[in-house]
Amino acid sequence: MSKKQIKLELYFGALTASVSEQITEQFGIKVSLPAFDKDAKAIVRLYVRGITTDAENHKVRTRLMKKITEYINTYPICGTGE
C-alpha cells in the first residue's frame, strides 16, 4: 500500500503566521518545526531588504515548500501522509 501524499497550503510573508502555526491550524495538532520557521523568516527578510528579486523569492519559496512537504510526507503528523 502506498502512502497518501498530503497537500499543504502555506503562506509566506512578514505578517503571516509561522510555518508551524499554519500546519498546526491545518491539521489540528500542535506542530513545532523551528528550522522551517527560521527559513521562512529568512526568506522574507532577504526579500524585504531587496537582496532577492521577485523571481528569486518565488523560486526559493517554492523550494522551501517542497522541502516542508517532503518532510511532512516522510514524518507523518497524526496520521497525515499515511
C-alpha angles and dihedrals in degrees: 000000000000124000118257109244113226126217122221129201110204131168124209124202146106093273100038127104118262121271089253092052093048093050090045089054094047096050101028094232129103110261128182118194103158096169092056090044090055092045092053092048091049092052091051092046093052091049096046090050091052095246094122126044125229090261093048091047092052092049095048093047089051090051092048091049090051091051093048092049091048090050094049091047091048095045104032118211113224097329099324113135093022 
